[in-house]
Amino acid sequence: MKVIRKDGSIVERKFEEVEGKEAFWHTSAHVLAQAIKRLYPTTKCGIGPSIEHGFYYDFDFDFNFTEEHLQKVEDMMKSIIEESLVLQQFILTRDEATHYLKERKEPYKLELLKELPCKVEISFFEQGEFADLCSGPHLRNVSYIKAIKLTQIAGAYWRGKEDNKMLTRIYGISFPRRCDLENYLNQLEEARLRDHRKLGKELELFTFVEEGPGFPFFLPKGMVVKNLLLDYWRKLHEREEHGNAAVSS
């Protein structure tokens, strides 16, 4: 697949390569933002990077966006991908970029623009009617994305500072093959079934309560198992101590 680098050059990359995966998921984030702007034009865009497993994008909605909205957004993303939109980079002066973002009423992007070094080129990437303040890298065409799934939403303070407004963060994953997405979702389900929080509750070993988030409270059966493990640890410890003492004597 063709990738547009930050310097504007176009290179061939595989999805399995670091640069290829970064461009793939970064472009997927842009498709998400484009879908949101098509469906909810008054929404303000935050940031949308690629991450270790997939991508996310932060949005400031003027309504209560919930997980019930995800399928509609995902369907719009698939429609955009079917349009085979080509991504193009364009450069603006700082004044031009400021005017461009003000015209589109994107205050979060304007804040990011103000923090860029004075001499840096102001880079945008455009696909169809959507353009984003961004340095890349990106796929040359959104059609490389063959499978996509929005996975969850969460709250996220703008710039990670609790004094700032809470935005809505939408997470997603995408792949160049449908089978890759199916395998990924199967792995997530298997991990969910093995989750210690789920198993602990089902086996009546421990539970979690609001008073101590992240801290397990042992139930009677759990205390039995815990004490058995402690007894076993003590026996091992005593055995090793005796063995070391015999060797030193």
C-alpha positions in Angstrom: 0.0 0.0 0.0 1.1 3.6 -0.7 1.9 5.8 2.3 2.3 9.6 2.3 5.1 10.5 4.7 5.4 13.7 6.7 7.7 15.2 4.1 5.1 14.6 1.4 7.0 11.7 -0.2 5.1 8.6 -1.2 6.5 5.1 -0.4 5.3 1.5 -0.5 4.7 0.0 2.9 3.2 -3.2 4.3 0.7 -3.1 7.1 3.0 -5.2 9.2 5.7 -2.5 9.1 5.7 0.1 11.9 5.3 3.0 9.4 2.6 1.1 7.5 0.6 0.4 10.6 0.9 4.0 11.9 -0.3 5.4 8.6 -3.1 2.8 8.4 -4.5 3.6 11.8 -3.9 7.3 11.6 -5.9 7.5 8.4 -8.6 5.4 10.0 -8.8 8.1 12.7 -9.3 10.7 10.0 -12.1 8.6 8.4 -13.7 8.5 11.8 -13.5 12.3 12.1 -14.9 12.7 8.6 -17.8 10.5 9.4 -18.6 12.4 12.6 -18.5 15.7 10.8 -20.9 14.4 8.1 -23.3 13.1 10.7 -23.0 15.9 13.3 -21.5 19.0 11.5 -21.4 21.2 14.7 -19.1 18.8 16.5 -15.6 20.1 17.3 -12.5 17.9 16.7 -9.7 17.3 19.1 -6.9 15.0 18.3 -6.9 11.6 16.6 -3.6 9.6 16.7 -2.8 6.0 16.0 -2.0 4.0 19.2 -0.5 0.6 19.9 -3.7 -1.2 18.9 -5.8 0.9 16.6 -6.7 4.6 16.9 -8.9 7.1 18.7 -10.3 10.5 18.1 -11.5 13.1 20.7 -14.7 15.1 20.0 -16.7 17.9 21.6 -20.3 17.0 20.9 -23.2 19.4 21.6 -25.3 16.4 22.7 -24.9 13.3 24.8 -23.0 10.9 22.5 -23.4 7.3 23.6 -22.4 3.8 22.5 -25.8 3.6 20.8 -24.5 6.1 18.2 -21.4 4.0 17.3 -23.1 1.8 14.7 -24.4 4.8 12.8 -20.9 6.3 12.7 -19.3 3.0 11.8 -21.7 2.6 8.8 -20.8 6.1 7.7 -17.1 5.3 7.9 -17.6 2.2 5.7 -19.5 4.4 3.2 -16.6 6.9 3.1 -14.1 4.0 2.5 -16.2 2.8 -0.4 -15.7 6.3 -2.0 -12.0 5.5 -2.4 -11.0 9.0 -1.4 -7.4 10.0 -2.1 -5.5 11.8 0.6 -3.5 14.9 -0.3 -1.2 17.0 1.8 -1.3 20.8 1.5 0.7 23.5 3.3 -0.6 26.9 4.6 1.1 29.9 6.1 0.3 30.5 9.8 -2.2 33.3 9.0 -3.9 31.1 6.3 -4.1 28.2 8.7 -5.6 30.4 11.4 -8.2 31.8 9.0 -8.9 28.3 7.7 -9.6 26.8 11.2 -11.6 29.9 12.4 -13.8 29.6 9.4 -14.5 26.0 10.2 -15.0 26.8 13.9 -12.4 24.4 15.2 -11.2 25.9 18.5 -9.2 22.9 19.6 -7.2 22.8 16.4 -6.6 26.6 16.7 -5.1 25.9 20.2 -2.8 23.3 18.7 -1.8 25.6 15.9 -0.8 28.4 18.3 1.6 26.0 20.0 3.5 25.0 16.9 7.0 26.5 16.5 7.0 29.8 14.5 9.1 28.5 11.6 7.4 25.1 11.1 5.3 24.4 8.0 1.6 24.2 8.8 0.5 20.8 7.3 -3.0 19.7 6.5 -4.2 16.4 5.0 -7.4 16.4 2.9 -9.7 13.6 1.8 -12.9 14.6 0.0 -14.6 17.5 1.9 -12.7 16.8 5.1 -9.3 18.3 6.0 -7.4 18.1 9.3 -4.4 19.9 10.8 -1.9 17.0 10.7 1.7 16.1 9.7 1.0 12.5 8.8 1.9 9.8 7.8 -1.2 8.6 6.0 -2.4 6.1 3.5 -2.6 7.4 -0.1 -6.2 6.2 -0.4 -8.8 5.2 2.2 -9.8 2.2 0.2 -6.9 0.2 1.7 -9.0 -0.1 4.8 -11.0 -3.3 4.3 -12.3 -3.9 7.8 -13.1 -1.4 10.6 -14.7 -1.6 14.0 -15.5 1.1 16.6 -14.8 -0.6 20.0 -15.7 1.8 22.8 -16.1 5.4 24.0 -14.6 7.1 27.0 -14.3 10.5 28.6 -11.0 12.3 28.1 -10.0 15.7 29.4 -8.6 18.0 26.6 -4.8 17.7 26.6 -5.1 15.4 29.6 -5.7 18.2 32.1 -8.6 17.9 34.5 -9.1 21.7 34.4 -10.0 21.4 30.7 -13.3 20.3 29.2 -14.2 16.6 29.2 -14.3 15.4 25.6 -15.7 12.1 24.1 -13.0 9.7 23.0 -14.0 7.1 20.4 -11.7 4.1 20.0 -11.5 1.9 16.9 -9.5 -0.8 15.1 -9.0 -1.5 11.4 -7.2 -3.9 9.1 -6.4 -4.5 5.5 -8.2 -7.9 5.6 -11.6 -8.9 7.0 -10.1 -12.0 8.5 -7.6 -9.9 10.5 -10.4 -8.1 12.2 -12.3 -11.3 13.0 -9.1 -12.8 14.5 -8.6 -9.7 16.6 -12.2 -9.7 17.9 -11.9 -13.4 18.8 -8.7 -12.7 20.7 -10.5 -9.9 22.6 -13.4 -12.2 23.5 -11.0 -15.0 24.7 -9.2 -12.4 26.8 -12.5 -11.2 28.3 -13.5 -14.7 29.2 -10.1 -15.2 31.0 -10.3 -11.8 32.7 -9.5 -12.3 36.4 -12.3 -9.9 37.4 -14.9 -12.0 35.6 -13.4 -15.3 36.9 -13.0 -14.1 40.4 -16.7 -13.1 40.6 -17.9 -16.3 38.9 -15.8 -18.6 41.2 -16.8 -16.5 44.3 -13.2 -15.8 45.1 -13.2 -12.0 45.2 -15.1 -9.0 44.1 -14.6 -5.3 43.4 -16.7 -2.5 45.1 -17.0 1.2 44.4 -15.4 2.1 47.8 -12.1 0.6 46.6 -11.8 0.7 42.8 -9.1 -1.7 41.6 -8.7 -3.3 45.0 -10.0 -7.0 45.3 -12.1 -7.8 48.4 -11.7 -11.5 49.1 -14.8 -13.6 49.7 -14.8 -16.7 52.0 -13.7 -19.1 49.2 -11.1 -16.6 48.1 -9.7 -16.5 51.6 -9.3 -20.2 51.7 -7.4 -20.2 48.4 -5.3 -17.2 49.6 -4.4 -19.0 52.9 -3.5 -22.2 51.0 -1.2 -20.3 48.8 0.4 -18.5 51.7 1.0 -21.8 53.5 2.6 -23.3 50.4 4.8 -20.2 50.0 5.9 -20.5 53.7 6.8 -24.2 53.2 8.9 -23.4 50.1 10.6 -20.5 52.0 11.4 -22.7 55.0 12.7 -25.5 52.7 15.0 -23.1 50.9 16.3 -21.7 54.2 17.1 -25.1 55.6 18.8 -26.1 52.3 21.0 -23.0 52.3 21.9 -23.6 55.9 23.0 -27.2 55.3 25.1 -26.1 52.3 26.9 -23.3 54.3 27.6 -25.7 57.2 
